[in-house]
Amino acid sequence: MFAMKLTLILLGAFLCLVGTIGWFGWLGLDLLDTGTTEALLYTFAGTCAWLLITFGLAIHIIKTARPTVGGGR
């Protein structure tokens, strides 16, 4: 069971890393270079989505690693 949890956590972290590189290294910069209002709004929305996904992954990792902490009695 531990190996499956570890594999899923590492896969999620890898996908988050690929998404981060893809967003900040390619798509986000391309939208900023365009300079239109629509592109800037897409860049802002994409960055907000990236922050939410990264935060969610961090919470998931914490809950998977220590499921009994903070859950009450």
N, CA, C and O atoms as CSV, one atom per row, in Angstrom:
chain,resi,resn,atom,element,x,y,z
A,1,MET,N,N,0.819,-1.198,0.000
A,1,MET,CA,C,0.000,0.000,0.000
A,1,MET,C,C,0.861,1.258,0.000
A,1,MET,O,O,0.545,2.238,-0.675
A,2,PHE,N,N,1.953,1.221,0.766
A,2,PHE,CA,C,2.839,2.389,0.822
A,2,PHE,C,C,3.450,2.691,-0.543
A,2,PHE,O,O,3.569,3.853,-0.931
A,3,ALA,N,N,3.841,1.635,-1.277
A,3,ALA,CA,C,4.464,1.835,-2.586
A,3,ALA,C,C,3.471,2.469,-3.562
A,3,ALA,O,O,3.861,3.287,-4.395
A,4,MET,N,N,2.202,2.099,-3.465
A,4,MET,CA,C,1.192,2.679,-4.355
A,4,MET,C,C,0.982,4.166,-4.035
A,4,MET,O,O,0.891,4.993,-4.942
A,5,LYS,N,N,0.907,4.494,-2.752
A,5,LYS,CA,C,0.758,5.899,-2.355
A,5,LYS,C,C,1.957,6.726,-2.818
A,5,LYS,O,O,1.800,7.827,-3.347
A,6,LEU,N,N,3.145,6.185,-2.613
A,6,LEU,CA,C,4.359,6.888,-3.020
A,6,LEU,C,C,4.390,7.092,-4.531
A,6,LEU,O,O,4.756,8.167,-5.006
A,7,THR,N,N,4.011,6.073,-5.281
A,7,THR,CA,C,3.990,6.175,-6.736
A,7,THR,C,C,3.019,7.247,-7.196
A,7,THR,O,O,3.341,8.043,-8.078
A,8,LEU,N,N,1.829,7.273,-6.603
A,8,LEU,CA,C,0.839,8.280,-6.995
A,8,LEU,C,C,1.283,9.693,-6.617
A,8,LEU,O,O,1.057,10.639,-7.371
A,9,ILE,N,N,1.910,9.835,-5.458
A,9,ILE,CA,C,2.412,11.154,-5.056
A,9,ILE,C,C,3.509,11.620,-6.009
A,9,ILE,O,O,3.516,12.773,-6.440
A,10,LEU,N,N,4.438,10.715,-6.336
A,10,LEU,CA,C,5.516,11.091,-7.255
A,10,LEU,C,C,4.986,11.395,-8.656
A,10,LEU,O,O,5.480,12.307,-9.318
A,11,LEU,N,N,3.999,10.651,-9.105
A,11,LEU,CA,C,3.394,10.924,-10.407
A,11,LEU,C,C,2.706,12.281,-10.411
A,11,LEU,O,O,2.832,13.039,-11.373
A,12,GLY,N,N,1.982,12.590,-9.345
A,12,GLY,CA,C,1.340,13.900,-9.242
A,12,GLY,C,C,2.350,15.036,-9.198
A,12,GLY,O,O,2.155,16.074,-9.830
A,13,ALA,N,N,3.429,14.837,-8.451
A,13,ALA,CA,C,4.471,15.860,-8.384
A,13,ALA,C,C,5.147,16.046,-9.744
A,13,ALA,O,O,5.450,17.171,-10.143
A,14,PHE,N,N,5.382,14.943,-10.451
A,14,PHE,CA,C,5.987,15.031,-11.780
A,14,PHE,C,C,5.066,15.759,-12.762
A,14,PHE,O,O,5.524,16.604,-13.532
A,15,LEU,N,N,3.784,15.436,-12.737
A,15,LEU,CA,C,2.838,16.124,-13.621
A,15,LEU,C,C,2.726,17.609,-13.270
A,15,LEU,O,O,2.582,18.449,-14.158
A,16,CYS,N,N,2.793,17.929,-11.989
A,16,CYS,CA,C,2.775,19.336,-11.582
A,16,CYS,C,C,4.028,20.051,-12.075
A,16,CYS,O,O,3.950,21.197,-12.519
A,17,LEU,N,N,5.179,19.394,-12.003
A,17,LEU,CA,C,6.417,19.979,-12.500
A,17,LEU,C,C,6.357,20.204,-14.005
A,17,LEU,O,O,6.768,21.256,-14.495
A,18,VAL,N,N,5.847,19.225,-14.736
A,18,VAL,CA,C,5.710,19.369,-16.195
A,18,VAL,C,C,4.747,20.506,-16.523
A,18,VAL,O,O,4.999,21.297,-17.432
A,19,GLY,N,N,3.642,20.586,-15.780
A,19,GLY,CA,C,2.693,21.674,-15.997
A,19,GLY,C,C,3.285,23.040,-15.680
A,19,GLY,O,O,3.014,24.021,-16.373
A,20,THR,N,N,4.098,23.096,-14.624
A,20,THR,CA,C,4.741,24.351,-14.255
A,20,THR,C,C,5.720,24.802,-15.333
A,20,THR,O,O,5.736,25.970,-15.723
A,21,ILE,N,N,6.531,23.868,-15.807
A,21,ILE,CA,C,7.483,24.210,-16.867
A,21,ILE,C,C,6.739,24.610,-18.141
A,21,ILE,O,O,7.117,25.564,-18.820
A,22,GLY,N,N,5.687,23.872,-18.452
A,22,GLY,CA,C,4.905,24.202,-19.644
A,22,GLY,C,C,4.224,25.551,-19.544
A,22,GLY,O,O,4.177,26.299,-20.520
A,23,TRP,N,N,3.695,25.866,-18.372
A,23,TRP,CA,C,2.979,27.132,-18.215
A,23,TRP,C,C,3.936,28.321,-18.188
A,23,TRP,O,O,3.776,29.267,-18.959
A,24,PHE,N,N,4.928,28.274,-17.302
A,24,PHE,CA,C,5.811,29.424,-17.152
A,24,PHE,C,C,6.898,29.476,-18.217
A,24,PHE,O,O,7.420,30.552,-18.508
A,25,GLY,N,N,7.243,28.353,-18.793
A,25,GLY,CA,C,8.307,28.341,-19.786
A,25,GLY,C,C,7.838,28.544,-21.211
A,25,GLY,O,O,8.619,28.925,-22.083
A,26,TRP,N,N,6.535,28.284,-21.452
A,26,TRP,CA,C,6.094,28.348,-22.841
A,26,TRP,C,C,4.805,29.137,-22.996
A,26,TRP,O,O,4.808,30.203,-23.612
A,27,LEU,N,N,3.718,28.642,-22.457
A,27,LEU,CA,C,2.416,29.231,-22.742
A,27,LEU,C,C,2.235,30.593,-22.079
A,27,LEU,O,O,1.776,31.536,-22.723
A,28,GLY,N,N,2.589,30.706,-20.800
A,28,GLY,CA,C,2.427,31.979,-20.098
A,28,GLY,C,C,3.267,33.085,-20.707
A,28,GLY,O,O,2.799,34.214,-20.854
A,29,LEU,N,N,4.503,32.770,-21.063
A,29,LEU,CA,C,5.366,33.778,-21.688
A,29,LEU,C,C,4.852,34.189,-23.055
A,29,LEU,O,O,4.929,35.361,-23.424
A,30,ASP,N,N,4.328,33.234,-23.807
A,30,ASP,CA,C,3.777,33.547,-25.120
A,30,ASP,C,C,2.565,34.473,-24.998
A,30,ASP,O,O,2.398,35.394,-25.798
A,31,LEU,N,N,1.731,34.226,-24.006
A,31,LEU,CA,C,0.568,35.096,-23.803
A,31,LEU,C,C,0.998,36.491,-23.361
A,31,LEU,O,O,0.402,37.484,-23.779
A,32,LEU,N,N,2.030,36.574,-22.518
A,32,LEU,CA,C,2.514,37.895,-22.099
A,32,LEU,C,C,3.143,38.658,-23.256
A,32,LEU,O,O,3.018,39.881,-23.333
A,33,ASP,N,N,3.819,37.949,-24.159
A,33,ASP,CA,C,4.425,38.605,-25.314
A,33,ASP,C,C,3.380,39.159,-26.270
A,33,ASP,O,O,3.629,40.145,-26.963
A,34,THR,N,N,2.204,38.527,-26.309
A,34,THR,CA,C,1.137,39.007,-27.188
A,34,THR,C,C,0.712,40.411,-26.785
A,34,THR,O,O,0.584,41.290,-27.638
A,35,GLY,N,N,0.492,40.628,-25.499
A,35,GLY,CA,C,0.250,41.962,-24.976
A,35,GLY,C,C,-1.173,42.469,-25.079
A,35,GLY,O,O,-1.439,43.594,-24.655
A,36,THR,N,N,-2.097,41.697,-25.621
A,36,THR,CA,C,-3.483,42.165,-25.688
A,36,THR,C,C,-4.138,41.980,-24.326
A,36,THR,O,O,-3.653,41.217,-23.490
A,37,THR,N,N,-5.229,42.675,-24.116
A,37,THR,CA,C,-5.947,42.573,-22.846
A,37,THR,C,C,-6.466,41.157,-22.633
A,37,THR,O,O,-6.409,40.622,-21.525
A,38,GLU,N,N,-6.971,40.559,-23.703
A,38,GLU,CA,C,-7.480,39.191,-23.606
A,38,GLU,C,C,-6.376,38.210,-23.207
A,38,GLU,O,O,-6.598,37.334,-22.372
A,39,ALA,N,N,-5.201,38.352,-23.792
A,39,ALA,CA,C,-4.086,37.463,-23.468
A,39,ALA,C,C,-3.629,37.658,-22.023
A,39,ALA,O,O,-3.280,36.690,-21.349
A,40,LEU,N,N,-3.628,38.894,-21.548
A,40,LEU,CA,C,-3.240,39.148,-20.160
A,40,LEU,C,C,-4.243,38.553,-19.176
A,40,LEU,O,O,-3.857,38.056,-18.118
A,41,LEU,N,N,-5.536,38.602,-19.523
A,41,LEU,CA,C,-6.544,37.982,-18.670
A,41,LEU,C,C,-6.387,36.466,-18.656
A,41,LEU,O,O,-6.533,35.840,-17.606
A,42,TYR,N,N,-6.089,35.867,-19.813
A,42,TYR,CA,C,-5.831,34.429,-19.874
A,42,TYR,C,C,-4.601,34.072,-19.044
A,42,TYR,O,O,-4.587,33.045,-18.366
A,43,THR,N,N,-3.582,34.906,-19.094
A,43,THR,CA,C,-2.373,34.653,-18.311
A,43,THR,C,C,-2.673,34.715,-16.817
A,43,THR,O,O,-2.201,33.874,-16.052
A,44,PHE,N,N,-3.449,35.702,-16.406
A,44,PHE,CA,C,-3.830,35.826,-14.999
A,44,PHE,C,C,-4.661,34.624,-14.554
A,44,PHE,O,O,-4.413,34.059,-13.489
A,45,ALA,N,N,-5.636,34.234,-15.358
A,45,ALA,CA,C,-6.489,33.096,-15.015
A,45,ALA,C,C,-5.676,31.799,-14.974
A,45,ALA,O,O,-5.888,30.963,-14.095
A,46,GLY,N,N,-4.760,31.630,-15.908
A,46,GLY,CA,C,-3.929,30.433,-15.916
A,46,GLY,C,C,-3.012,30.356,-14.713
A,46,GLY,O,O,-2.793,29.277,-14.161
A,47,THR,N,N,-2.473,31.495,-14.303
A,47,THR,CA,C,-1.613,31.520,-13.124
A,47,THR,C,C,-2.422,31.228,-11.863
A,47,THR,O,O,-1.941,30.526,-10.973
A,48,CYS,N,N,-3.636,31.753,-11.775
A,48,CYS,CA,C,-4.503,31.438,-10.629
A,48,CYS,C,C,-4.837,29.947,-10.595
A,48,CYS,O,O,-4.823,29.334,-9.527
A,49,ALA,N,N,-5.134,29.366,-11.744
A,49,ALA,CA,C,-5.421,27.930,-11.812
A,49,ALA,C,C,-4.193,27.125,-11.408
A,49,ALA,O,O,-4.309,26.126,-10.697
A,50,TRP,N,N,-3.015,27.555,-11.857
A,50,TRP,CA,C,-1.774,26.863,-11.488
A,50,TRP,C,C,-1.569,26.908,-9.973
A,50,TRP,O,O,-1.187,25.906,-9.368
A,51,LEU,N,N,-1.821,28.070,-9.358
A,51,LEU,CA,C,-1.672,28.186,-7.911
A,51,LEU,C,C,-2.641,27.267,-7.170
A,51,LEU,O,O,-2.256,26.624,-6.193
A,52,LEU,N,N,-3.887,27.198,-7.621
A,52,LEU,CA,C,-4.867,26.326,-6.978
A,52,LEU,C,C,-4.489,24.858,-7.106
A,52,LEU,O,O,-4.614,24.097,-6.146
A,53,ILE,N,N,-4.030,24.457,-8.283
A,53,ILE,CA,C,-3.637,23.061,-8.496
A,53,ILE,C,C,-2.424,22.710,-7.637
A,53,ILE,O,O,-2.383,21.637,-7.034
A,54,THR,N,N,-1.444,23.599,-7.576
A,54,THR,CA,C,-0.250,23.345,-6.772
A,54,THR,C,C,-0.599,23.274,-5.285
A,54,THR,O,O,-0.100,22.404,-4.572
A,55,PHE,N,N,-1.441,24.171,-4.824
A,55,PHE,CA,C,-1.868,24.154,-3.427
A,55,PHE,C,C,-2.635,22.871,-3.123
A,55,PHE,O,O,-2.427,22.257,-2.076
A,56,GLY,N,N,-3.517,22.464,-4.026
A,56,GLY,CA,C,-4.270,21.225,-3.840
A,56,GLY,C,C,-3.368,20.009,-3.785
A,56,GLY,O,O,-3.598,19.098,-2.990
A,57,LEU,N,N,-2.339,19.987,-4.629
A,57,LEU,CA,C,-1.386,18.874,-4.606
A,57,LEU,C,C,-0.630,18.845,-3.285
A,57,LEU,O,O,-0.405,17.772,-2.726
A,58,ALA,N,N,-0.240,19.998,-2.785
A,58,ALA,CA,C,0.473,20.049,-1.504
A,58,ALA,C,C,-0.420,19.537,-0.373
A,58,ALA,O,O,0.043,18.778,0.479
A,59,ILE,N,N,-1.675,19.937,-0.353
A,59,ILE,CA,C,-2.606,19.459,0.672
A,59,ILE,C,C,-2.804,17.949,0.544
A,59,ILE,O,O,-2.855,17.243,1.551
A,60,HIS,N,N,-2.914,17.458,-0.678
A,60,HIS,CA,C,-3.077,16.021,-0.903
A,60,HIS,C,C,-1.872,15.237,-0.386
A,60,HIS,O,O,-2.030,14.191,0.244
A,61,ILE,N,N,-0.683,15.741,-0.650
A,61,ILE,CA,C,0.528,15.066,-0.180
A,61,ILE,C,C,0.571,15.047,1.341
A,61,ILE,O,O,0.922,14.029,1.938
A,62,ILE,N,N,0.223,16.145,1.965
A,62,ILE,CA,C,0.231,16.204,3.430
A,62,ILE,C,C,-0.798,15.242,4.012
A,62,ILE,O,O,-0.507,14.528,4.972
A,63,LYS,N,N,-1.997,15.219,3.440
A,63,LYS,CA,C,-3.041,14.329,3.961
A,63,LYS,C,C,-2.713,12.865,3.709
A,63,LYS,O,O,-3.058,12.008,4.523
A,64,THR,N,N,-2.056,12.564,2.600
A,64,THR,CA,C,-1.699,11.178,2.316
A,64,THR,C,C,-0.569,10.712,3.226
A,64,THR,O,O,-0.569,9.568,3.680
A,65,ALA,N,N,0.377,11.577,3.489
A,65,ALA,CA,C,1.518,11.194,4.308
A,65,ALA,C,C,1.134,11.043,5.778
A,65,ALA,O,O,1.641,10.156,6.465
A,66,ARG,N,N,0.241,11.904,6.260
A,66,ARG,CA,C,-0.154,11.871,7.675
A,66,ARG,C,C,-1.671,11.977,7.773
A,66,ARG,O,O,-2.189,13.044,8.106
A,67,PRO,N,N,-2.396,10.893,7.491
A,67,PRO,CA,C,-3.862,10.981,7.447
A,67,PRO,C,C,-4.532,11.189,8.803
A,67,PRO,O,O,-5.680,11.631,8.834
A,68,THR,N,N,-3.882,10.897,9.911
A,68,THR,CA,C,-4.535,11.016,11.214
A,68,THR,C,C,-4.324,12.366,11.880
A,68,THR,O,O,-5.003,12.677,12.859
A,69,VAL,N,N,-3.409,13.170,11.380
A,69,VAL,CA,C,-3.125,14.457,12.009
A,69,VAL,C,C,-4.225,15.453,11.665
A,69,VAL,O,O,-4.585,15.599,10.497
A,70,GLY,N,N,-4.752,16.128,12.656
A,70,GLY,CA,C,-5.755,17.170,12.439
A,70,GLY,C,C,-7.137,16.642,12.157
A,70,GLY,O,O,-8.031,17.426,11.840
A,71,GLY,N,N,-7.350,15.358,12.257
A,71,GLY,CA,C,-8.659,14.796,11.962
A,71,GLY,C,C,-9.544,14.630,13.178
A,71,GLY,O,O,-10.591,13.990,13.093
A,72,GLY,N,N,-9.155,15.181,14.283
A,72,GLY,CA,C,-9.936,15.021,15.501
A,72,GLY,C,C,-9.425,13.842,16.304
A,72,GLY,O,O,-8.221,13.607,16.400
A,73,ARG,N,N,-10.369,13.099,16.881
A,73,ARG,CA,C,-9.978,11.976,17.753
A,73,ARG,C,C,-9.913,10.689,17.016
A,73,ARG,O,O,-9.600,9.655,17.606
